[in-house]
Amino acid sequence: MSKSKNQLLAQRKQQLVKEIEQQRLDLAISSRDWLQATAPYDRAWQTIVTFKPIFIAVTGLISIYTLKRPKQFFSLGKKAIATWSLVRTVQGAIKASNK
């Protein structure tokens, strides 16, 4: 190999090393930005996970209640759905009147 070819290869190597360093810096910055942007979701998820044992216990109690009194449970479910529908209708009416 000639000396000029070695110099060209060395320059190309330096250029590639600089590109890799810049990409690493960009990646680190993007990673930090991503973590900052998703931090509220991470905190919310951690809060939800802390309530997992309570959720499991409540689900068990609801299933026992459902087995003992299925008609009352379904009646409560229908009332909950009706209440939810009423709330959504009222919210829609309020939003429509504000426009």
Secondary structure, DSSP 8 states (H G I E B T S, - for coil): --HHHHHHHHHHHHHHHHHHHHHHHHHHHHHHHHHHHHHHHHHHHHHHHHTHHHHHHHHHHHHHHHHH-HHHHHHHHHHHHHHHHHHHHHHHHHHHHH-
